[in-house]
Amino acid sequence: MRTCNLFLAVMLTAALPVCALVNSGNPGGNRTAPTGLNGEPADPGFDRVGFNGSASGVYLGEGWVLTARHLPAKTFTLDGVTYEWDGVNDYKFPDTELRLFRLANAPEMPVLPMISQTPRPGENVIMVGAGRDCEDHVTYWYVDKTAQPITWTEVPTRGEANAGGVLSNEGSIISWGTNLVSNVMPHPKLGALIITDFTENPATRTTFEAQAVSYDNGGALFTETNGEWKLAGIMITVSKLFPEQPGVNKEPGGPKTIGSGVFGNVTISINLAPYSHRILQVMANSKPAPQFAEMQPRPEMNMN
């Protein structure tokens, strides 16, 4: 079982800016739903994750999208079709980093199962996000911590390196990866949390070991309960970034771009167990939207 000890102050890493997951088991892959074959897990709900603006969101069914609280309620693109917010139903949870909003004329899909019990450390998870495009290989670096500033030099083999990870490129795509629950804990501002760490330790890494990067915020984390995969968390941010980590950039006056997952980074997700009942209550008490029946989905815009 992994352990991951974090100080609460470390958790206050800035929320992910508006990436797909990086995974070290199949870098650049996992862009379609897992099949349950050839070592892949079963599909937990890959088709429920879409683009909430330029970040991620999860379609719960009955018109409702669950995402991170700091993201807007505007449009949601699922399977190539963009749907508008209905203009009325938008619930921001006051005690956790979750937002629930309703779409106009959304696709007909059953309500996605959610957990009601907190997962335990060591449980398998599947992560699905719509973010930056993962490179197709693991990159290795020699990090000179005596230099000022610290320098990261790419090297050809793991034997020459003291750090490794996966970089990402511009552009967004939905992809999936796997991990283990490292820790579950409360946070006074963010709410109940699930922590997963990105490791290359062969004793604990999963087959498609994954780490969130930019624009994965709002994406899904699934766990398995009695043979059924259920939505267990919403990814909100990352932490334990390294000084001068490659791919991490901060433009003056702009957001920080997390363009890499380096072994030792962690992903922070909201644990849905304490909130799933309230989510269902909000969904059952929606307000009527003006001209709801007449509002139609519009084709996805080409952002290239």
C-alpha positions in Angstrom: 0.0 0.0 0.0 1.3 3.5 -0.8 1.5 6.3 1.7 1.3 9.9 0.8 1.7 12.4 3.6 0.8 16.0 2.7 0.7 19.2 4.8 -2.5 21.1 4.4 -0.6 24.1 3.1 0.8 22.1 0.3 -2.8 21.3 -0.8 -3.4 25.0 -1.7 -1.5 24.6 -5.0 -3.3 26.8 -7.6 -6.2 25.0 -9.3 -5.3 23.5 -12.7 -5.6 25.9 -15.6 -7.8 25.3 -18.4 -4.8 18.9 -20.1 -5.5 15.1 -20.9 -4.0 12.8 -18.3 -0.4 11.7 -18.8 0.2 8.0 -18.2 3.5 6.2 -18.1 2.2 2.7 -19.1 1.0 3.7 -22.5 2.2 7.3 -23.2 0.2 9.1 -25.8 -2.5 6.4 -25.8 -5.6 5.5 -23.9 -7.7 7.8 -26.0 -10.7 5.5 -26.4 -12.7 3.7 -23.7 -10.8 0.9 -21.9 -12.0 -2.5 -23.1 -11.4 -4.9 -20.2 -9.1 -6.9 -22.5 -5.3 -7.2 -22.8 -4.7 -5.9 -19.3 -7.0 -2.9 -19.6 -9.7 -2.3 -17.0 -13.4 -2.3 -17.8 -14.9 0.9 -19.1 -16.0 2.9 -16.0 -17.9 5.6 -17.9 -15.4 7.0 -20.4 -18.2 8.5 -22.5 -19.4 10.6 -19.5 -16.4 12.9 -19.5 -16.4 15.9 -21.8 -15.1 19.4 -22.3 -16.5 21.9 -19.8 -15.3 25.0 -21.7 -11.6 24.3 -22.1 -11.4 22.1 -19.0 -13.2 18.9 -18.0 -16.6 17.9 -16.6 -18.6 14.7 -16.0 -22.1 14.2 -17.4 -24.2 12.6 -14.6 -27.4 12.2 -16.7 -30.7 14.0 -16.7 -29.0 17.1 -18.1 -26.6 17.6 -15.2 -22.8 18.2 -15.3 -20.5 17.8 -12.3 -17.3 19.7 -12.4 -14.8 21.7 -10.2 -16.3 24.7 -8.4 -13.8 27.2 -9.9 -14.8 26.3 -13.4 -17.7 28.1 -15.2 -21.1 26.9 -16.1 -21.4 27.8 -19.8 -21.1 25.0 -22.3 -20.4 21.3 -22.2 -19.2 19.2 -25.2 -19.9 15.5 -25.1 -19.2 13.1 -28.1 -18.6 16.1 -30.4 -21.8 18.0 -29.6 -21.8 21.2 -27.6 -24.7 21.8 -25.2 -25.5 25.1 -23.5 -26.1 25.7 -19.8 -29.9 26.1 -19.3 -29.3 29.5 -17.7 -31.0 28.7 -14.4 -29.7 25.6 -12.6 -26.2 26.2 -11.3 -25.3 25.0 -7.8 -21.9 25.8 -6.2 -21.2 23.7 -3.1 -20.3 26.0 -0.3 -18.2 23.5 1.6 -16.3 21.8 -1.2 -14.7 22.4 -4.6 -17.7 21.1 -6.6 -20.1 22.7 -9.1 -23.3 21.1 -10.5 -25.1 22.7 -13.4 -27.8 21.6 -15.9 -27.8 21.7 -19.6 -30.5 22.5 -22.0 -31.8 19.6 -24.2 -29.0 17.3 -23.0 -28.4 13.7 -24.2 -30.6 10.9 -22.7 -28.4 8.8 -20.5 -29.1 7.1 -17.2 -27.8 8.6 -13.9 -24.2 7.7 -13.4 -23.7 5.7 -10.2 -21.7 7.5 -7.5 -20.1 6.1 -4.3 -21.6 6.6 -0.9 -18.6 5.2 1.1 -15.2 6.7 1.1 -12.6 4.5 -0.7 -9.7 3.1 1.2 -6.0 3.7 0.6 -4.8 1.0 -1.8 -8.0 0.8 -3.9 -7.7 0.9 -7.7 -8.9 4.0 -9.5 -9.5 4.9 -13.1 -9.0 8.6 -14.0 -10.5 10.2 -17.1 -9.8 13.7 -18.1 -10.0 16.1 -21.1 -6.7 18.0 -21.1 -3.4 18.5 -22.7 -2.2 15.9 -25.2 0.3 13.5 -23.7 3.6 12.8 -25.4 4.2 9.2 -26.5 7.2 8.4 -24.4 8.6 8.7 -20.9 11.3 11.4 -20.5 14.2 11.1 -18.2 16.2 13.9 -16.6 19.3 14.4 -14.5 18.4 17.1 -12.0 21.3 19.1 -10.6 20.0 20.4 -7.2 23.2 22.2 -6.5 22.7 24.6 -9.4 21.0 28.0 -8.9 18.4 27.7 -10.3 18.0 24.0 -10.3 18.7 22.5 -13.8 16.9 19.6 -15.5 18.9 17.9 -18.3 17.3 15.3 -20.5 19.2 12.0 -20.6 18.6 9.0 -22.8 18.3 6.3 -20.2 16.8 5.7 -16.8 20.2 4.7 -15.5 21.6 8.2 -16.1 18.6 9.9 -14.5 17.3 10.9 -11.1 13.9 11.9 -12.3 11.4 10.8 -14.9 7.9 11.6 -16.2 5.7 12.4 -19.2 5.4 15.8 -20.9 2.4 17.0 -22.8 1.7 19.2 -25.8 -0.7 22.0 -26.7 -4.2 20.7 -27.6 -6.7 18.8 -25.6 -8.0 15.2 -25.8 -10.0 12.9 -23.5 -7.9 10.0 -22.2 -7.8 7.6 -19.2 -5.2 6.1 -16.8 -5.0 4.2 -13.6 -3.7 4.7 -10.1 -4.2 3.7 -6.5 -5.7 5.7 -3.7 -2.8 7.0 -1.6 -4.7 8.8 1.1 -8.1 10.3 2.0 -8.4 13.3 4.1 -10.4 16.4 4.9 -9.3 19.9 4.0 -10.8 23.0 5.6 -11.3 24.9 2.3 -11.5 22.2 -0.4 -13.6 19.6 1.4 -13.1 15.8 1.5 -10.1 14.7 -0.6 -8.8 11.7 -2.4 -5.0 11.7 -3.1 -3.3 9.7 -5.8 0.4 9.8 -6.4 2.3 9.3 -9.6 5.0 6.7 -9.1 7.5 4.5 -11.0 8.0 2.2 -8.1 7.5 -1.3 -9.7 6.1 -2.6 -6.4 3.2 -0.1 -6.3 2.7 1.5 -9.8 -0.4 0.5 -11.8 -0.3 -0.6 -15.4 -1.4 2.7 -16.8 0.0 4.9 -14.0 -1.6 8.4 -14.5 -1.2 12.0 -13.3 -3.4 15.0 -14.0 -2.1 18.0 -15.9 -3.7 21.2 -17.0 -7.3 21.1 -18.1 -7.9 17.7 -16.4 -9.6 19.6 -13.6 -13.2 18.7 -13.5 -12.5 15.2 -14.8 -13.5 11.9 -13.2 -12.0 9.4 -10.8 -13.8 6.0 -10.6 -13.5 3.2 -8.1 -14.9 -0.3 -8.2 -17.6 -1.4 -5.7 -18.8 -5.0 -5.8 -17.9 -5.4 -9.4 -19.4 -2.1 -10.5 -17.3 1.0 -11.3 -18.8 4.2 -9.7 -17.9 7.9 -9.9 -15.8 8.5 -6.8 -14.1 11.8 -7.3 -13.7 15.0 -9.3 -10.1 16.0 -10.1 -9.4 19.6 -9.0 -5.7 20.2 -8.8 -2.2 18.8 -8.5 0.5 19.1 -5.8 4.1 18.2 -4.9 5.5 19.8 -8.1 9.2 20.1 -8.2 11.3 23.3 -8.4 11.9 24.2 -12.0 9.8 21.2 -13.2 9.9 20.9 -17.0 6.5 21.8 -18.6 5.4 23.9 -15.7 5.2 27.6 -16.8 3.8 30.8 -15.4 3.1 33.6 -17.8 3.2 37.1 -16.3 -0.3 37.9 -15.3 -1.7 34.6 -16.5 -2.4 31.1 -15.1 0.2 28.4 -14.4 0.4 25.7 -17.1 1.0 22.2 -15.7 2.4 20.6 -18.8 4.0 17.5 -17.3 3.5 14.7 -14.8 6.8 13.9 -13.0 7.1 10.8 -10.8 6.4 12.1 -7.3 3.7 14.6 -8.3 0.2 13.9 -6.9 -3.4 14.5 -8.1 -6.0 15.9 -5.7 -9.7 15.0 -6.2 -12.8 15.7 -4.3 -14.2 12.6 -2.5 -17.8 12.3 -3.6 -18.9 10.0 -0.8 -19.9 12.8 1.6 -21.7 14.8 -1.1 -23.4 12.2 -3.4 -26.7 12.4 -1.5 -26.8 16.2 -1.8 -25.9 15.9 -5.5 -28.9 13.7 -6.1 -31.1 16.1 -4.1 -30.1 19.1 -6.2 -30.7 17.0 -9.4 -34.2 16.1 -8.1 -35.1 19.8 -7.4 -34.2 21.6 -10.6 -35.8 24.8 -11.6 -37.6 25.1 -14.9 -35.5 26.8 -17.5 -37.0 29.2 -20.0 -37.7 27.7 -23.4 -36.0 24.5 -22.3 -37.7 22.3 -24.9 -36.8 24.6 -27.8 -33.1 25.0 -27.0 -31.0 22.7 -29.3 -27.4 21.5 -29.1 -25.0 23.2 -31.5 -22.1 21.5 -33.4 -18.8 21.5 -31.7 -16.7 24.5 -32.6 -13.3 24.0 -34.2 -10.8 25.5 -31.8 -7.8 24.9 -34.0 
